[in-house]
Amino acid sequence: MLEEARENAINRMVDDAEKMGADAVINVRVMTSMVMSGSAEILAYGTAVKIMDTK
């Protein structure tokens, strides 16, 4: 279940970056913390970037 939740969190982060017009997400972090016995939360975050062509 935690693996599925982690994948969902990453997919949501990527979807949000795509909506902003980003080309990539860098410096990605995934954190898991125990909320209470039998439950946990997963947080995925990173920096959405747009690649510029300097030519």
C-alpha distance matrix in Angstrom:
0.0 3.8 5.4 5.2 6.2 8.6 10.0 10.6 12.4 14.4 15.4 16.6 18.6 20.1 21.0 22.7 24.6 25.8 27.0 29.0 30.6 29.1 29.4 26.8 24.5 25.5 24.6 20.9 19.0 15.4 15.0 12.5 14.1 13.8 15.1 15.8 15.0 11.5 10.5 10.3 11.3 11.2 14.6 15.8 19.6 22.5 26.0 26.8 30.1 32.8 34.8 38.6 41.2 44.2 46.6
3.8 0.0 3.8 5.4 5.0 6.0 8.6 9.7 10.4 12.3 14.1 15.2 16.6 18.4 19.8 21.1 22.7 24.4 25.8 27.4 29.0 27.2 27.5 24.6 21.9 22.6 21.4 17.7 15.5 11.8 11.3 8.8 10.9 11.3 13.1 14.5 14.2 11.3 9.6 8.2 8.8 8.1 11.4 12.8 16.5 19.5 23.1 24.3 27.6 30.5 32.5 36.3 39.0 41.8 44.4
5.4 3.8 0.0 3.8 5.5 5.1 6.3 8.7 9.9 10.7 12.3 14.3 15.5 16.7 18.3 20.1 21.3 22.7 24.5 26.2 27.3 25.4 25.3 22.4 20.1 20.9 20.0 16.4 14.8 11.5 12.1 10.7 13.5 14.5 16.6 18.2 17.9 15.0 13.4 11.7 11.6 9.8 12.4 12.6 16.2 18.6 22.1 22.9 26.0 28.7 30.4 34.2 36.7 39.6 42.0
5.2 5.4 3.8 0.0 3.8 5.4 5.1 6.2 8.7 10.0 10.5 12.3 14.3 15.4 16.3 18.4 20.0 21.0 22.5 24.6 25.8 24.4 24.5 22.0 20.0 21.4 21.1 17.4 16.3 13.1 14.0 12.6 15.3 16.1 17.4 19.1 19.0 15.9 13.9 12.6 12.0 10.4 12.8 12.9 16.4 18.9 22.2 22.5 25.6 28.1 30.1 33.8 36.4 39.5 41.8
6.2 5.0 5.5 3.8 0.0 3.8 5.4 5.0 6.2 8.7 9.8 10.5 12.4 14.3 15.2 16.6 18.5 20.0 21.1 22.9 24.6 23.2 23.9 21.3 18.9 20.3 19.7 15.9 14.4 11.0 11.4 10.0 12.4 13.5 14.4 16.5 17.0 14.3 11.7 9.8 8.6 7.0 9.5 10.2 13.9 16.8 20.2 20.8 24.3 27.0 29.3 32.9 35.8 38.7 41.3
8.6 6.0 5.1 5.4 3.8 0.0 3.8 5.4 5.2 6.3 8.6 10.0 10.8 12.5 14.3 15.6 16.8 18.6 20.2 21.6 23.1 21.1 21.5 18.6 16.0 16.9 16.2 12.4 11.0 7.7 8.9 8.5 11.8 13.8 15.3 17.8 18.6 16.3 13.6 10.9 9.2 6.2 7.9 7.7 11.3 13.9 17.4 18.3 21.6 24.5 26.5 30.3 33.1 35.9 38.5
10.0 8.6 6.3 5.1 5.4 3.8 0.0 3.8 5.5 5.2 6.1 8.6 9.9 10.6 12.2 14.2 15.4 16.4 18.4 20.2 21.2 19.4 19.5 16.9 14.9 16.5 16.6 12.9 12.6 10.0 12.2 12.3 15.6 17.5 18.9 21.3 21.9 19.4 16.8 14.5 12.7 9.7 10.6 9.3 12.3 14.3 17.4 17.6 20.6 23.1 25.0 28.7 31.3 34.3 36.7
10.6 9.7 8.7 6.2 5.0 5.4 3.8 0.0 3.8 5.5 5.1 6.1 8.6 9.9 10.4 12.3 14.2 15.2 16.4 18.6 20.1 18.9 19.6 17.5 15.5 17.6 17.9 14.2 13.9 11.5 13.2 13.1 15.9 17.6 18.2 20.7 21.7 19.1 16.2 14.1 11.9 9.4 10.1 9.4 12.2 14.6 17.5 17.3 20.6 22.9 25.3 28.9 31.7 34.8 37.2
12.4 10.4 9.9 8.7 6.2 5.2 5.5 3.8 0.0 3.8 5.5 5.2 6.3 8.8 9.9 10.7 12.5 14.4 15.5 17.0 18.8 17.3 18.4 16.0 13.4 15.2 15.0 11.4 10.8 8.6 10.2 10.9 13.7 16.0 16.5 19.5 21.1 19.0 15.8 13.0 10.1 7.1 6.7 5.7 8.6 11.4 14.4 14.8 18.4 21.1 23.6 27.2 30.2 33.1 35.8
14.4 12.3 10.7 10.0 8.7 6.3 5.2 5.5 3.8 0.0 3.8 5.4 5.1 6.3 8.6 9.9 10.6 12.4 14.4 15.6 16.8 14.8 15.3 12.7 10.3 12.2 12.5 9.0 9.4 8.1 11.0 12.5 15.8 18.5 19.6 22.6 24.0 22.0 18.9 16.0 13.2 9.7 8.6 5.9 7.9 9.5 12.4 12.5 15.7 18.4 20.6 24.3 27.1 30.0 32.6
15.4 14.1 12.3 10.5 9.8 8.6 6.1 5.1 5.5 3.8 0.0 3.8 5.4 5.1 6.1 8.6 9.8 10.5 12.3 14.4 15.4 14.1 14.6 12.7 11.3 14.1 15.3 12.0 13.1 11.9 14.7 15.8 19.0 21.3 22.0 24.9 26.2 23.9 20.8 18.3 15.5 12.5 11.6 9.3 10.7 12.0 14.1 13.2 16.2 18.2 20.5 24.1 26.8 30.0 32.3
16.6 15.2 14.3 12.3 10.5 10.0 8.6 6.1 5.2 5.4 3.8 0.0 3.8 5.4 5.0 6.1 8.6 9.9 10.6 12.5 14.4 13.6 15.1 13.6 11.9 14.7 15.8 12.7 13.5 12.4 14.6 15.8 18.5 20.8 20.9 23.9 25.7 23.6 20.3 17.7 14.6 11.9 10.6 8.7 9.7 11.5 13.4 12.5 15.9 17.9 20.8 24.2 27.2 30.2 32.7
18.6 16.6 15.5 14.3 12.4 10.8 9.9 8.6 6.3 5.1 5.4 3.8 0.0 3.8 5.5 5.2 6.3 8.7 10.0 10.9 12.7 11.2 12.8 10.8 8.5 11.2 12.2 9.5 10.7 10.7 13.3 15.4 18.1 21.0 21.3 24.7 26.7 25.0 21.5 18.5 15.1 12.1 9.7 6.9 6.7 7.8 9.6 9.0 12.5 15.0 17.9 21.3 24.4 27.3 30.0
20.1 18.4 16.7 15.4 14.3 12.5 10.6 9.9 8.8 6.3 5.1 5.4 3.8 0.0 3.8 5.4 5.1 6.2 8.7 9.9 10.7 9.0 9.9 8.3 7.2 10.6 12.7 10.4 12.6 12.9 16.1 18.2 21.3 24.1 24.7 28.0 29.7 27.8 24.5 21.6 18.4 15.2 13.1 9.9 9.5 9.3 10.2 8.5 11.3 13.2 15.6 19.2 22.0 25.1 27.6
21.0 19.8 18.3 16.3 15.2 14.3 12.2 10.4 9.9 8.6 6.1 5.0 5.5 3.8 0.0 3.8 5.4 5.1 6.3 8.8 10.0 9.8 11.3 10.8 10.4 14.0 16.2 14.0 15.9 15.8 18.6 20.3 23.1 25.6 25.7 28.9 30.7 28.6 25.3 22.7 19.5 16.7 14.9 12.3 12.0 12.3 12.8 10.6 13.2 14.4 17.2 20.4 23.2 26.5 28.8
22.7 21.1 20.1 18.4 16.6 15.6 14.2 12.3 10.7 9.9 8.6 6.1 5.2 5.4 3.8 0.0 3.8 5.5 5.1 6.5 8.9 8.9 11.5 11.1 10.1 13.5 15.4 13.5 15.3 15.7 18.1 20.1 22.6 25.3 25.1 28.5 30.7 29.0 25.4 22.7 19.2 16.5 14.1 11.7 10.6 10.8 10.9 8.8 11.8 13.3 16.6 19.5 22.7 25.7 28.3
24.6 22.7 21.3 20.0 18.5 16.8 15.4 14.2 12.5 10.6 9.8 8.6 6.3 5.1 5.4 3.8 0.0 3.8 5.4 5.1 6.5 5.3 7.9 7.5 7.1 10.6 13.1 12.0 14.6 15.8 18.7 21.2 23.9 26.9 27.1 30.6 32.8 31.2 27.7 24.7 21.2 18.2 15.4 12.4 10.4 9.3 8.5 5.5 8.1 9.6 12.9 15.9 19.1 22.0 24.7
25.8 24.4 22.7 21.0 20.0 18.6 16.4 15.2 14.4 12.4 10.5 9.9 8.7 6.2 5.1 5.5 3.8 0.0 3.8 5.3 5.0 5.3 7.3 8.3 9.3 13.1 16.1 15.0 17.7 18.7 21.7 24.0 26.8 29.7 29.9 33.3 35.2 33.4 29.9 27.1 23.8 20.8 18.4 15.4 13.9 12.8 11.9 8.5 9.9 10.1 12.9 15.8 18.5 21.8 24.0
27.0 25.8 24.5 22.5 21.1 20.2 18.4 16.4 15.5 14.4 12.3 10.6 10.0 8.7 6.3 5.1 5.4 3.8 0.0 3.8 5.4 7.5 10.4 11.7 12.3 15.8 18.5 17.4 19.7 20.5 23.1 25.2 27.7 30.4 30.1 33.4 35.6 33.9 30.3 27.7 24.2 21.6 19.2 16.7 15.2 14.6 13.5 10.3 11.9 11.9 15.2 17.5 20.4 23.5 25.7
29.0 27.4 26.2 24.6 22.9 21.6 20.2 18.6 17.0 15.6 14.4 12.5 10.9 9.9 8.8 6.5 5.1 5.3 3.8 0.0 3.8 5.6 9.3 10.6 11.2 14.3 17.0 16.5 19.1 20.5 23.1 25.6 28.0 30.9 30.7 34.2 36.7 35.2 31.6 28.7 25.1 22.4 19.5 16.8 14.6 13.3 11.4 8.1 9.3 9.2 12.8 14.9 18.1 20.8 23.3
30.6 29.0 27.3 25.8 24.6 23.1 21.2 20.1 18.8 16.8 15.4 14.4 12.7 10.7 10.0 8.9 6.5 5.0 5.4 3.8 0.0 3.8 6.6 9.2 11.0 14.2 17.4 17.3 20.4 22.0 25.0 27.7 30.3 33.4 33.5 37.0 39.2 37.6 34.1 31.1 27.6 24.7 21.8 18.8 16.5 14.7 12.4 8.7 8.5 7.1 10.2 12.2 15.0 18.1 20.3
29.1 27.2 25.4 24.4 23.2 21.1 19.4 18.9 17.3 14.8 14.1 13.6 11.2 9.0 9.8 8.9 5.3 5.3 7.5 5.6 3.8 0.0 3.8 5.6 7.4 10.5 13.9 14.1 17.3 19.3 22.5 25.4 28.2 31.5 31.9 35.5 37.6 36.1 32.7 29.5 26.0 22.8 19.9 16.5 14.1 11.7 9.4 5.6 5.1 4.8 7.9 10.8 13.8 16.9 19.4
29.4 27.5 25.3 24.5 23.9 21.5 19.5 19.6 18.4 15.3 14.6 15.1 12.8 9.9 11.3 11.5 7.9 7.3 10.4 9.3 6.6 3.8 0.0 3.8 7.2 9.9 13.7 14.1 17.7 19.8 23.2 26.2 29.3 32.6 33.5 37.0 38.8 37.2 33.9 30.7 27.4 24.0 21.3 17.7 15.5 12.8 10.7 7.5 6.0 5.1 6.3 9.7 12.2 15.5 17.7
26.8 24.6 22.4 22.0 21.3 18.6 16.9 17.5 16.0 12.7 12.7 13.6 10.8 8.3 10.8 11.1 7.5 8.3 11.7 10.6 9.2 5.6 3.8 0.0 3.8 6.4 10.1 10.4 14.1 16.3 19.8 22.9 26.1 29.5 30.6 34.0 35.8 34.3 31.1 27.8 24.6 21.0 18.4 14.6 12.5 9.7 8.3 5.9 5.5 6.9 8.1 11.8 14.5 17.4 19.9
24.5 21.9 20.1 20.0 18.9 16.0 14.9 15.5 13.4 10.3 11.3 11.9 8.5 7.2 10.4 10.1 7.1 9.3 12.3 11.2 11.0 7.4 7.2 3.8 0.0 3.8 7.0 6.9 10.5 12.8 16.2 19.4 22.5 26.0 27.1 30.6 32.5 31.1 27.9 24.5 21.3 17.7 14.9 11.2 8.9 6.0 5.3 4.4 6.0 9.0 10.8 14.4 17.4 20.0 22.8
25.5 22.6 20.9 21.4 20.3 16.9 16.5 17.6 15.2 12.2 14.1 14.7 11.2 10.6 14.0 13.5 10.6 13.1 15.8 14.3 14.2 10.5 9.9 6.4 3.8 0.0 3.8 5.5 9.1 12.2 15.5 19.0 22.0 25.7 27.1 30.7 32.5 31.5 28.4 24.8 21.8 18.2 15.3 11.7 9.2 5.7 5.2 6.5 7.2 10.6 11.6 15.0 17.9 19.9 23.0
24.6 21.4 20.0 21.1 19.7 16.2 16.6 17.9 15.0 12.5 15.3 15.8 12.2 12.7 16.2 15.4 13.1 16.1 18.5 17.0 17.4 13.9 13.7 10.1 7.0 3.8 0.0 3.8 6.5 10.1 13.0 16.6 19.5 23.2 24.9 28.3 30.2 29.5 26.6 22.8 20.0 16.6 13.6 10.5 8.1 5.2 6.2 9.0 10.4 13.9 15.0 18.2 21.1 22.8 26.0
20.9 17.7 16.4 17.4 15.9 12.4 12.9 14.2 11.4 9.0 12.0 12.7 9.5 10.4 14.0 13.5 12.0 15.0 17.4 16.5 17.3 14.1 14.1 10.4 6.9 5.5 3.8 0.0 3.8 6.8 10.1 13.6 16.7 20.3 22.0 25.4 27.2 26.2 23.2 19.5 16.7 13.1 10.5 7.1 5.6 4.2 7.1 9.5 11.8 15.3 16.9 20.3 23.3 25.4 28.4
19.0 15.5 14.8 16.3 14.4 11.0 12.6 13.9 10.8 9.4 13.1 13.5 10.7 12.6 15.9 15.3 14.6 17.7 19.7 19.1 20.4 17.3 17.7 14.1 10.5 9.1 6.5 3.8 0.0 3.8 6.5 10.1 13.1 16.8 18.6 22.0 23.8 23.0 20.2 16.4 13.8 10.4 8.0 5.7 5.4 6.2 9.7 12.5 15.2 18.8 20.5 23.9 27.0 28.9 32.1
15.4 11.8 11.5 13.1 11.0 7.7 10.0 11.5 8.6 8.1 11.9 12.4 10.7 12.9 15.8 15.7 15.8 18.7 20.5 20.5 22.0 19.3 19.8 16.3 12.8 12.2 10.1 6.8 3.8 0.0 3.8 6.8 10.2 13.7 15.7 18.9 20.4 19.5 16.6 13.0 10.5 7.1 5.6 4.4 6.6 8.9 12.6 14.9 18.0 21.5 23.4 26.9 29.9 32.1 35.2
15.0 11.3 12.1 14.0 11.4 8.9 12.2 13.2 10.2 11.0 14.7 14.6 13.3 16.1 18.6 18.1 18.7 21.7 23.1 23.1 25.0 22.5 23.2 19.8 16.2 15.5 13.0 10.1 6.5 3.8 0.0 3.8 6.6 10.3 12.3 15.6 17.3 16.8 14.1 10.3 8.2 5.7 5.1 6.4 8.8 11.5 15.2 17.8 21.0 24.6 26.7 30.1 33.2 35.3 38.4
12.5 8.8 10.7 12.6 10.0 8.5 12.3 13.1 10.9 12.5 15.8 15.8 15.4 18.2 20.3 20.1 21.2 24.0 25.2 25.6 27.7 25.4 26.2 22.9 19.4 19.0 16.6 13.6 10.1 6.8 3.8 0.0 3.8 6.9 9.4 12.3 13.7 13.1 10.5 6.8 5.7 4.5 6.4 8.9 11.9 15.0 18.7 21.1 24.4 27.9 30.0 33.5 36.6 38.8 41.9
14.1 10.9 13.5 15.3 12.4 11.8 15.6 15.9 13.7 15.8 19.0 18.5 18.1 21.3 23.1 22.6 23.9 26.8 27.7 28.0 30.3 28.2 29.3 26.1 22.5 22.0 19.5 16.7 13.1 10.2 6.6 3.8 0.0 3.8 6.2 9.2 11.0 11.3 8.9 5.6 5.5 6.7 8.5 11.7 14.4 17.6 21.2 23.7 27.1 30.7 33.0 36.4 39.6 41.7 44.9
13.8 11.3 14.5 16.1 13.5 13.8 17.5 17.6 16.0 18.5 21.3 20.8 21.0 24.1 25.6 25.3 26.9 29.7 30.4 30.9 33.4 31.5 32.6 29.5 26.0 25.7 23.2 20.3 16.8 13.7 10.3 6.9 3.8 0.0 3.8 5.6 7.3 8.1 6.2 4.3 6.5 9.0 11.6 15.0 17.8 21.2 24.8 27.2 30.6 34.1 36.5 39.9 43.2 45.3 48.5
15.1 13.1 16.6 17.4 14.4 15.3 18.9 18.2 16.5 19.6 22.0 20.9 21.3 24.7 25.7 25.1 27.1 29.9 30.1 30.7 33.5 31.9 33.5 30.6 27.1 27.1 24.9 22.0 18.6 15.7 12.3 9.4 6.2 3.8 0.0 3.8 7.0 8.2 5.8 4.9 6.5 10.0 12.2 16.0 18.6 22.2 25.6 27.8 31.4 34.8 37.5 40.8 44.2 46.3 49.5
15.8 14.5 18.2 19.1 16.5 17.8 21.3 20.7 19.5 22.6 24.9 23.9 24.7 28.0 28.9 28.5 30.6 33.3 33.4 34.2 37.0 35.5 37.0 34.0 30.6 30.7 28.3 25.4 22.0 18.9 15.6 12.3 9.2 5.6 3.8 0.0 3.8 6.1 5.5 6.9 9.6 13.1 15.8 19.5 22.3 25.9 29.3 31.4 35.1 38.5 41.1 44.4 47.8 50.0 53.2
15.0 14.2 17.9 19.0 17.0 18.6 21.9 21.7 21.1 24.0 26.2 25.7 26.7 29.7 30.7 30.7 32.8 35.2 35.6 36.7 39.2 37.6 38.8 35.8 32.5 32.5 30.2 27.2 23.8 20.4 17.3 13.7 11.0 7.3 7.0 3.8 0.0 3.8 5.7 8.1 11.7 14.9 18.0 21.4 24.5 28.1 31.6 33.7 37.3 40.7 43.2 46.6 49.8 52.1 55.2
11.5 11.3 15.0 15.9 14.3 16.3 19.4 19.1 19.0 22.0 23.9 23.6 25.0 27.8 28.6 29.0 31.2 33.4 33.9 35.2 37.6 36.1 37.2 34.3 31.1 31.5 29.5 26.2 23.0 19.5 16.8 13.1 11.3 8.1 8.2 6.1 3.8 0.0 3.8 7.0 10.7 13.6 17.1 20.3 23.7 27.2 30.8 32.6 36.2 39.4 41.9 45.4 48.5 51.0 54.0
10.5 9.6 13.4 13.9 11.7 13.6 16.8 16.2 15.8 18.9 20.8 20.3 21.5 24.5 25.3 25.4 27.7 29.9 30.3 31.6 34.1 32.7 33.9 31.1 27.9 28.4 26.6 23.2 20.2 16.6 14.1 10.5 8.9 6.2 5.8 5.5 5.7 3.8 0.0 3.8 7.1 10.3 13.7 17.0 20.3 23.9 27.5 29.1 32.8 36.0 38.6 42.1 45.3 47.8 50.7
10.3 8.2 11.7 12.6 9.8 10.9 14.5 14.1 13.0 16.0 18.3 17.7 18.5 21.6 22.7 22.7 24.7 27.1 27.7 28.7 31.1 29.5 30.7 27.8 24.5 24.8 22.8 19.5 16.4 13.0 10.3 6.8 5.6 4.3 4.9 6.9 8.1 7.0 3.8 0.0 3.8 6.8 10.1 13.4 16.7 20.3 23.9 25.7 29.3 32.7 35.2 38.6 41.8 44.3 47.3
11.3 8.8 11.6 12.0 8.6 9.2 12.7 11.9 10.1 13.2 15.5 14.6 15.1 18.4 19.5 19.2 21.2 23.8 24.2 25.1 27.6 26.0 27.4 24.6 21.3 21.8 20.0 16.7 13.8 10.5 8.2 5.7 5.5 6.5 6.5 9.6 11.7 10.7 7.1 3.8 0.0 3.8 6.7 10.2 13.3 17.0 20.4 22.2 25.9 29.2 31.8 35.2 38.5 40.9 44.0
11.2 8.1 9.8 10.4 7.0 6.2 9.7 9.4 7.1 9.7 12.5 11.9 12.1 15.2 16.7 16.5 18.2 20.8 21.6 22.4 24.7 22.8 24.0 21.0 17.7 18.2 16.6 13.1 10.4 7.1 5.7 4.5 6.7 9.0 10.0 13.1 14.9 13.6 10.3 6.8 3.8 0.0 3.8 6.7 10.1 13.7 17.3 19.0 22.6 25.9 28.4 31.9 35.1 37.5 40.5
14.6 11.4 12.4 12.8 9.5 7.9 10.6 10.1 6.7 8.6 11.6 10.6 9.7 13.1 14.9 14.1 15.4 18.4 19.2 19.5 21.8 19.9 21.3 18.4 14.9 15.3 13.6 10.5 8.0 5.6 5.1 6.4 8.5 11.6 12.2 15.8 18.0 17.1 13.7 10.1 6.7 3.8 0.0 3.8 6.6 10.3 13.8 15.7 19.3 22.7 25.3 28.7 32.0 34.3 37.4
15.8 12.8 12.6 12.9 10.2 7.7 9.3 9.4 5.7 5.9 9.3 8.7 6.9 9.9 12.3 11.7 12.4 15.4 16.7 16.8 18.8 16.5 17.7 14.6 11.2 11.7 10.5 7.1 5.7 4.4 6.4 8.9 11.7 15.0 16.0 19.5 21.4 20.3 17.0 13.4 10.2 6.7 3.8 0.0 3.8 7.1 10.7 12.4 15.9 19.3 21.7 25.2 28.4 30.8 33.9
19.6 16.5 16.2 16.4 13.9 11.3 12.3 12.2 8.6 7.9 10.7 9.7 6.7 9.5 12.0 10.6 10.4 13.9 15.2 14.6 16.5 14.1 15.5 12.5 8.9 9.2 8.1 5.6 5.4 6.6 8.8 11.9 14.4 17.8 18.6 22.3 24.5 23.7 20.3 16.7 13.3 10.1 6.6 3.8 0.0 3.8 7.2 9.3 12.8 16.4 18.9 22.2 25.6 27.7 30.9
22.5 19.5 18.6 18.9 16.8 13.9 14.3 14.6 11.4 9.5 12.0 11.5 7.8 9.3 12.3 10.8 9.3 12.8 14.6 13.3 14.7 11.7 12.8 9.7 6.0 5.7 5.2 4.2 6.2 8.9 11.5 15.0 17.6 21.2 22.2 25.9 28.1 27.2 23.9 20.3 17.0 13.7 10.3 7.1 3.8 0.0 3.8 6.5 9.5 13.2 15.5 18.7 22.1 24.1 27.4
26.0 23.1 22.1 22.2 20.2 17.4 17.4 17.5 14.4 12.4 14.1 13.4 9.6 10.2 12.8 10.9 8.5 11.9 13.5 11.4 12.4 9.4 10.7 8.3 5.3 5.2 6.2 7.1 9.7 12.6 15.2 18.7 21.2 24.8 25.6 29.3 31.6 30.8 27.5 23.9 20.4 17.3 13.8 10.7 7.2 3.8 0.0 3.8 6.3 10.0 12.4 15.4 18.9 20.8 24.1
26.8 24.3 22.9 22.5 20.8 18.3 17.6 17.3 14.8 12.5 13.2 12.5 9.0 8.5 10.6 8.8 5.5 8.5 10.3 8.1 8.7 5.6 7.5 5.9 4.4 6.5 9.0 9.5 12.5 14.9 17.8 21.1 23.7 27.2 27.8 31.4 33.7 32.6 29.1 25.7 22.2 19.0 15.7 12.4 9.3 6.5 3.8 0.0 3.8 7.1 10.0 13.1 16.6 19.0 22.1
30.1 27.6 26.0 25.6 24.3 21.6 20.6 20.6 18.4 15.7 16.2 15.9 12.5 11.3 13.2 11.8 8.1 9.9 11.9 9.3 8.5 5.1 6.0 5.5 6.0 7.2 10.4 11.8 15.2 18.0 21.0 24.4 27.1 30.6 31.4 35.1 37.3 36.2 32.8 29.3 25.9 22.6 19.3 15.9 12.8 9.5 6.3 3.8 0.0 3.8 6.4 9.4 12.9 15.2 18.3
32.8 30.5 28.7 28.1 27.0 24.5 23.1 22.9 21.1 18.4 18.2 17.9 15.0 13.2 14.4 13.3 9.6 10.1 11.9 9.2 7.1 4.8 5.1 6.9 9.0 10.6 13.9 15.3 18.8 21.5 24.6 27.9 30.7 34.1 34.8 38.5 40.7 39.4 36.0 32.7 29.2 25.9 22.7 19.3 16.4 13.2 10.0 7.1 3.8 0.0 3.8 6.4 9.8 12.4 15.3
34.8 32.5 30.4 30.1 29.3 26.5 25.0 25.3 23.6 20.6 20.5 20.8 17.9 15.6 17.2 16.6 12.9 12.9 15.2 12.8 10.2 7.9 6.3 8.1 10.8 11.6 15.0 16.9 20.5 23.4 26.7 30.0 33.0 36.5 37.5 41.1 43.2 41.9 38.6 35.2 31.8 28.4 25.3 21.7 18.9 15.5 12.4 10.0 6.4 3.8 0.0 3.8 6.7 9.5 12.2
38.6 36.3 34.2 33.8 32.9 30.3 28.7 28.9 27.2 24.3 24.1 24.2 21.3 19.2 20.4 19.5 15.9 15.8 17.5 14.9 12.2 10.8 9.7 11.8 14.4 15.0 18.2 20.3 23.9 26.9 30.1 33.5 36.4 39.9 40.8 44.4 46.6 45.4 42.1 38.6 35.2 31.9 28.7 25.2 22.2 18.7 15.4 13.1 9.4 6.4 3.8 0.0 3.8 6.1 9.0
41.2 39.0 36.7 36.4 35.8 33.1 31.3 31.7 30.2 27.1 26.8 27.2 24.4 22.0 23.2 22.7 19.1 18.5 20.4 18.1 15.0 13.8 12.2 14.5 17.4 17.9 21.1 23.3 27.0 29.9 33.2 36.6 39.6 43.2 44.2 47.8 49.8 48.5 45.3 41.8 38.5 35.1 32.0 28.4 25.6 22.1 18.9 16.6 12.9 9.8 6.7 3.8 0.0 3.8 5.6
44.2 41.8 39.6 39.5 38.7 35.9 34.3 34.8 33.1 30.0 30.0 30.2 27.3 25.1 26.5 25.7 22.0 21.8 23.5 20.8 18.1 16.9 15.5 17.4 20.0 19.9 22.8 25.4 28.9 32.1 35.3 38.8 41.7 45.3 46.3 50.0 52.1 51.0 47.8 44.3 40.9 37.5 34.3 30.8 27.7 24.1 20.8 19.0 15.2 12.4 9.5 6.1 3.8 0.0 3.8
46.6 44.4 42.0 41.8 41.3 38.5 36.7 37.2 35.8 32.6 32.3 32.7 30.0 27.6 28.8 28.3 24.7 24.0 25.7 23.3 20.3 19.4 17.7 19.9 22.8 23.0 26.0 28.4 32.1 35.2 38.4 41.9 44.9 48.5 49.5 53.2 55.2 54.0 50.7 47.3 44.0 40.5 37.4 33.9 30.9 27.4 24.1 22.1 18.3 15.3 12.2 9.0 5.6 3.8 0.0
